[in-house]
């Protein structure tokens, strides 16, 4: 068994250029540290799981 740390997969930058918030249709900001796509307009952060953005409002984390 290996103790090697695996970095989370990153999101393809070309994909980030075309993805928009499903609520506002506005741009999303990639938060690499938290592995989220942030919509400032909707005040939501969408999770990225195994390199795949989950753009479902019900799965998003509300921003404070």
TIMI-2910 file (N, C-alpha, C, CB; in pm, 1 decimal, decimal comma, always signed):
<rs>
+----------+----------+----------+----------+----------+----------+----------+----------+----------+----------+----------+----------+------+
!      n_x !      n_y !      n_z !     ca_x !     ca_y !     ca_z !      c_x !      c_y !      c_z !     cb_x !     cb_y !     cb_z ! resn !
+----------+----------+----------+----------+----------+----------+----------+----------+----------+----------+----------+----------+------+
!    +85,1 !   -118,0 !     +0,0 !     +0,0 !     +0,0 !     +0,0 !    +89,0 !   +123,5 !     +0,0 !    -96,5 !     +0,2 !   +122,4 !  Unk !
!    +55,9 !   +217,9 !    -85,9 !   +138,5 !   +336,3 !   -102,2 !    +84,7 !   +451,9 !    -18,8 !   +146,0 !   +376,0 !   -249,3 !  Unk !
!   +178,1 !   +532,0 !    +33,0 !   +141,0 !   +650,9 !   +109,1 !   +152,0 !   +775,1 !    +22,3 !   +229,2 !   +665,1 !   +233,7 !  Unk !
!   +158,3 !   +757,2 !   -107,7 !   +174,4 !   +869,2 !   -199,3 !    +49,3 !   +956,0 !   -197,9 !   +203,9 !   +819,4 !   -341,8 !  Unk !
!    +71,4 !  +1086,6 !   -186,6 !    -38,5 !  +1182,3 !   -189,4 !    -73,5 !  +1211,0 !   -334,2 !     -1,6 !  +1313,3 !   -113,9 !  Unk !
!   -200,7 !  +1203,7 !   -367,2 !   -246,3 !  +1232,8 !   -502,6 !   -312,7 !  +1369,2 !   -505,3 !   -343,5 !  +1123,8 !   -553,0 !  Unk !
!   -266,8 !  +1454,0 !   -596,3 !   -330,3 !  +1584,5 !   -609,4 !   -462,3 !  +1567,3 !   -682,3 !   -238,3 !  +1684,9 !   -684,2 !  Unk !
!   -561,3 !  +1649,5 !   -649,6 !   -689,9 !  +1637,8 !   -718,0 !   -672,7 !  +1670,6 !   -865,6 !   -795,3 !  +1730,9 !   -653,6 !  Unk !
!   -748,4 !  +1604,6 !   -951,0 !   -737,7 !  +1635,7 !  -1093,7 !   -781,8 !  +1779,0 !  -1119,2 !   -822,2 !  +1537,7 !  -1178,0 !  Unk !
!   -715,0 !  +1842,8 !  -1211,8 !   -753,3 !  +1980,0 !  -1242,3 !   -858,5 !  +1979,5 !  -1353,0 !   -629,6 !  +2064,3 !  -1284,0 !  Unk !
!   -922,2 !  +2092,5 !  -1367,3 !  -1026,3 !  +2107,6 !  -1468,4 !   -961,2 !  +2163,0 !  -1594,6 !  -1142,1 !  +2201,2 !  -1418,2 !  Unk !
!  -1001,0 !  +2111,6 !  -1707,9 !   -948,8 !  +2156,7 !  -1836,3 !   -980,5 !  +2305,6 !  -1853,1 !  -1009,0 !  +2073,1 !  -1953,7 !  Unk !
!   -877,8 !  +2388,3 !  -1874,1 !   -901,6 !  +2533,3 !  -1888,1 !   -997,9 !  +2567,5 !  -2001,1 !   -770,3 !  +2605,0 !  -1911,6 !  Unk !
!   -999,6 !  +2487,8 !  -2108,0 !  -1093,5 !  +2512,8 !  -2218,7 !  -1236,9 !  +2492,8 !  -2172,3 !  -1063,0 !  +2419,9 !  -2338,6 !  Unk !
!  -1256,8 !  +2397,1 !  -2082,5 !  -1390,1 !  +2372,5 !  -2028,4 !  -1435,4 !  +2491,5 !  -1944,1 !  -1391,7 !  +2243,0 !  -1944,3 !  Unk !
!  -1344,0 !  +2548,3 !  -1866,9 !  -1378,1 !  +2662,8 !  -1781,8 !  -1422,5 !  +2783,2 !  -1864,8 !  -1258,5 !  +2701,2 !  -1694,3 !  Unk !
!  -1371,6 !  +2793,4 !  -1986,3 !  -1408,0 !  +2906,7 !  -2072,0 !  -1553,3 !  +2900,4 !  -2118,0 !  -1316,7 !  +2911,8 !  -2193,0 !  Unk !
!  -1609,6 !  +2780,4 !  -2126,9 !  -1745,1 !  +2767,2 !  -2180,3 !  -1851,0 !  +2740,9 !  -2073,6 !  -1748,5 !  +2656,8 !  -2280,9 !  Unk !
!  -1809,4 !  +2697,9 !  -1955,8 !  -1907,0 !  +2671,3 !  -1849,7 !  -1961,7 !  +2801,3 !  -1793,0 !  -1843,6 !  +2587,5 !  -1737,7 !  Unk !
!  -2090,5 !  +2801,9 !  -1763,2 !  -2154,0 !  +2917,6 !  -1699,5 !  -2239,5 !  +2868,0 !  -1583,9 !  -2240,2 !  +2999,1 !  -1801,8 !  Unk !
!  -2272,6 !  +2958,3 !  -1495,6 !  -2360,0 !  +2925,3 !  -1383,5 !  -2498,8 !  +2891,1 !  -1437,5 !  -2367,4 !  +3043,2 !  -1281,4 !  Unk !
!  -2557,1 !  +2779,0 !  -1396,1 !  -2690,0 !  +2743,1 !  -1444,9 !  -2801,2 !  +2834,6 !  -1392,3 !  -2720,3 !  +2600,8 !  -1407,0 !  Unk !
!  -2772,6 !  +2909,2 !  -1286,8 !  -2873,0 !  +2998,7 !  -1228,7 !  -2870,4 !  +3135,5 !  -1297,0 !  -2849,4 !  +3014,5 !  -1077,2 !  Unk !
!  -2750,1 !  +3194,0 !  -1309,8 !  -2738,5 !  +3330,1 !  -1362,8 !  -2689,4 !  +3336,8 !  -1506,6 !  -2646,5 !  +3409,3 !  -1276,7 !  Unk !
!  -2636,0 !  +3226,9 !  -1557,1 !  -2569,8 !  +3221,6 !  -1688,2 !  -2444,0 !  +3308,5 !  -1690,9 !  -2666,8 !  +3266,8 !  -1798,6 !  Unk !
!  -2394,4 !  +3344,1 !  -1572,4 !  -2273,1 !  +3424,4 !  -1561,6 !  -2147,6 !  +3338,5 !  -1554,9 !  -2280,5 !  +3513,4 !  -1439,8 !  Unk !
!  -2034,2 !  +3404,6 !  -1558,6 !  -1904,9 !  +3336,5 !  -1554,0 !  -1882,1 !  +3270,1 !  -1419,0 !  -1792,0 !  +3434,9 !  -1583,4 !  Unk !
!  -1799,0 !  +3167,1 !  -1421,2 !  -1761,1 !  +3095,4 !  -1300,0 !  -1612,2 !  +3113,6 !  -1276,3 !  -1797,4 !  +2944,8 !  -1310,2 !  Unk !
!  -1575,7 !  +3128,2 !  -1149,7 !  -1434,8 !  +3140,6 !  -1110,6 !  -1391,1 !  +3007,5 !  -1051,5 !  -1413,0 !  +3258,1 !  -1008,0 !  Unk !
!  -1276,5 !  +2957,5 !  -1097,3 !  -1223,8 !  +2829,7 !  -1049,4 !  -1144,8 !  +2852,1 !   -920,8 !  -1134,7 !  +2762,4 !  -1157,5 !  Unk !
!  -1187,1 !  +2787,3 !   -813,2 !  -1114,7 !  +2789,9 !   -686,0 !  -1040,8 !  +2656,4 !   -674,8 !  -1212,7 !  +2813,6 !   -562,3 !  Unk !
!   -913,1 !  +2658,8 !   -712,3 !   -832,6 !  +2536,7 !   -717,0 !   -819,2 !  +2473,2 !   -578,8 !   -694,1 !  +2566,8 !   -774,2 !  Unk !
!   -798,8 !  +2554,3 !   -477,1 !   -777,4 !  +2502,7 !   -341,1 !   -898,9 !  +2424,9 !   -290,2 !   -745,9 !  +2618,0 !   -245,2 !  Unk !
!  -1017,1 !  +2479,0 !   -312,6 !  -1139,4 !  +2413,5 !   -262,7 !  -1203,5 !  +2320,0 !   -364,5 !  -1240,2 !  +2518,1 !   -221,5 !  Unk !
!  -1147,4 !  +2318,6 !   -486,7 !  -1203,2 !  +2237,8 !   -595,1 !  -1351,3 !  +2269,8 !   -615,6 !  -1184,8 !  +2087,7 !   -565,5 !  Unk !
!  -1374,3 !  +2397,3 !   -645,3 !  -1509,8 !  +2447,0 !   -668,4 !  -1509,6 !  +2546,4 !   -783,1 !  -1566,9 !  +2512,0 !   -540,9 !  Unk !
!  -1626,1 !  +2561,5 !   -844,5 !  -1650,3 !  +2668,6 !   -939,5 !  -1745,1 !  +2766,0 !   -870,8 !  -1709,7 !  +2614,5 !  -1076,2 !  Unk !
!  -1702,9 !  +2890,5 !   -860,8 !  -1775,5 !  +2989,8 !   -782,3 !  -1852,5 !  +3084,7 !   -873,8 !  -1678,8 !  +3068,8 !   -692,5 !  Unk !
!  -1980,5 !  +3100,8 !   -842,4 !  -2064,7 !  +3198,4 !   -909,9 !  -2090,3 !  +3312,0 !   -811,9 !  -2199,2 !  +3134,2 !   -960,1 !  Unk !
!  -2025,0 !  +3424,9 !   -836,5 !  -2043,3 !  +3541,1 !   -748,4 !  -2187,0 !  +3592,0 !   -757,6 !  -1943,5 !  +3654,3 !   -785,2 !  Unk !
!  -2244,4 !  +3590,2 !   -878,1 !  -2379,5 !  +3640,3 !   -899,2 !  -2485,1 !  +3561,2 !   -823,2 !  -2411,7 !  +3638,7 !  -1045,4 !  Unk !
!  -2472,6 !  +3429,0 !   -825,6 !  -2570,6 !  +3343,0 !   -757,4 !  -2530,7 !  +3316,2 !   -612,8 !  -2586,1 !  +3210,2 !   -832,1 !  Unk !
!  -2408,6 !  +3357,4 !   -575,8 !  -2355,5 !  +3332,4 !   -440,9 !  -2356,3 !  +3182,8 !   -408,4 !  -2437,8 !  +3409,7 !   -335,6 !  Unk !
!  -2308,8 !  +3103,7 !   -509,0 !  -2301,3 !  +2958,4 !   -494,9 !  -2164,2 !  +2909,5 !   -538,2 !  -2412,0 !  +2889,3 !   -577,4 !  Unk !
!  -2120,3 !  +2799,7 !   -477,2 !  -1995,8 !  +2733,8 !   -516,0 !  -2029,3 !  +2590,3 !   -553,8 !  -1888,9 !  +2739,0 !   -400,6 !  Unk !
!  -2003,2 !  +2557,0 !   -680,4 !  -2034,5 !  +2424,3 !   -732,3 !  -1913,6 !  +2333,0 !   -713,4 !  -2075,4 !  +2431,4 !   -882,2 !  Unk !
!  -1933,5 !  +2212,2 !   -661,8 !  -1821,0 !  +2122,6 !   -636,6 !  -1763,9 !  +2064,1 !   -766,0 !  -1864,1 !  +2010,1 !   -543,9 !  Unk !
!  -1636,5 !  +2028,7 !   -758,7 !  -1571,7 !  +1954,5 !   -866,4 !  -1531,5 !  +1821,6 !   -805,1 !  -1446,7 !  +2032,7 !   -927,8 !  Unk !
!  -1585,5 !  +1713,9 !   -858,9 !  -1558,5 !  +1580,5 !   -805,5 !  -1485,1 !  +1498,3 !   -909,7 !  -1689,4 !  +1510,0 !   -763,0 !  Unk !
!  -1364,2 !  +1455,9 !   -874,6 !  -1279,9 !  +1375,9 !   -964,1 !  -1262,9 !  +1443,8 !  -1099,7 !  -1339,8 !  +1236,1 !   -983,0 !  Unk !
!  -1246,0 !  +1576,4 !  -1096,2 !  -1223,9 !  +1652,6 !  -1218,0 !  -1349,2 !  +1689,6 !  -1294,6 !  -1135,9 !  +1577,0 !  -1306,3 !  Unk !
!  -1466,4 !  +1652,4 !  -1242,8 !  -1592,5 !  +1679,7 !  -1312,7 !  -1672,3 !  +1785,5 !  -1235,9 !  -1676,2 !  +1549,1 !  -1328,8 !  Unk !
!  -1699,7 !  +1901,0 !  -1298,9 !  -1782,4 !  +2002,7 !  -1233,1 !  -1926,0 !  +1953,2 !  -1218,3 !  -1779,4 !  +2135,1 !  -1312,8 !  Unk !
!  -1981,8 !  +1970,2 !  -1099,6 !  -2120,3 !  +1932,5 !  -1071,3 !  -2201,5 !  +2062,1 !  -1065,4 !  -2132,4 !  +1849,6 !   -936,0 !  Unk !
!  -2266,8 !  +2095,8 !  -1176,6 !  -2336,2 !  +2224,8 !  -1186,9 !  -2485,2 !  +2211,8 !  -1157,0 !  -2316,7 !  +2284,1 !  -1326,1 !  Unk !
!  -2515,0 !  +2151,8 !  -1044,8 !  -2652,6 !  +2139,6 !   -998,6 !  -2671,1 !  +2233,1 !   -879,1 !  -2687,1 !  +1991,4 !   -960,8 !  Unk !
!  -2764,3 !  +2327,5 !   -887,9 !  -2783,5 !  +2421,6 !   -777,5 !  -2807,8 !  +2352,5 !   -644,1 !  -2898,9 !  +2513,1 !   -808,0 !  Unk !
!  -2875,8 !  +2237,7 !   -644,8 !  -2903,5 !  +2168,0 !   -519,0 !  -2777,9 !  +2105,7 !   -457,7 !  -3007,9 !  +2060,2 !   -541,8 !  Unk !
!  -2672,2 !  +2088,3 !   -536,4 !  -2544,9 !  +2034,9 !   -485,4 !  -2445,4 !  +2144,7 !   -451,7 !  -2483,3 !  +1940,5 !   -587,0 !  Unk !
!  -2479,9 !  +2269,9 !   -483,8 !  -2387,9 !  +2381,7 !   -461,5 !  -2387,2 !  +2423,8 !   -314,3 !  -2426,3 !  +2501,3 !   -550,6 !  Unk !
!  -2273,3 !  +2481,1 !   -275,7 !  -2257,2 !  +2533,5 !   -140,1 !  -2287,5 !  +2684,1 !   -142,8 !  -2111,8 !  +2505,5 !    -85,1 !  Unk !
!  -2380,9 !  +2730,0 !    -57,0 !  -2407,7 !  +2874,9 !    -52,2 !  -2285,1 !  +2949,0 !     +0,3 !  -2531,3 !  +2905,5 !    +37,3 !  Unk !
!  -2256,5 !  +3063,7 !    -60,8 !  -2147,0 !  +3148,0 !    -14,3 !  -2197,2 !  +3240,9 !    +95,2 !  -2086,3 !  +3229,2 !   -131,2 !  Unk !
!  -2113,0 !  +3266,1 !   +192,1 !  -2150,9 !  +3356,1 !   +302,2 !  -2145,1 !  +3500,8 !   +259,2 !  -2060,2 !  +3334,8 !   +422,9 !  Unk !
+----------+----------+----------+----------+----------+----------+----------+----------+----------+----------+----------+----------+------+
</rs>
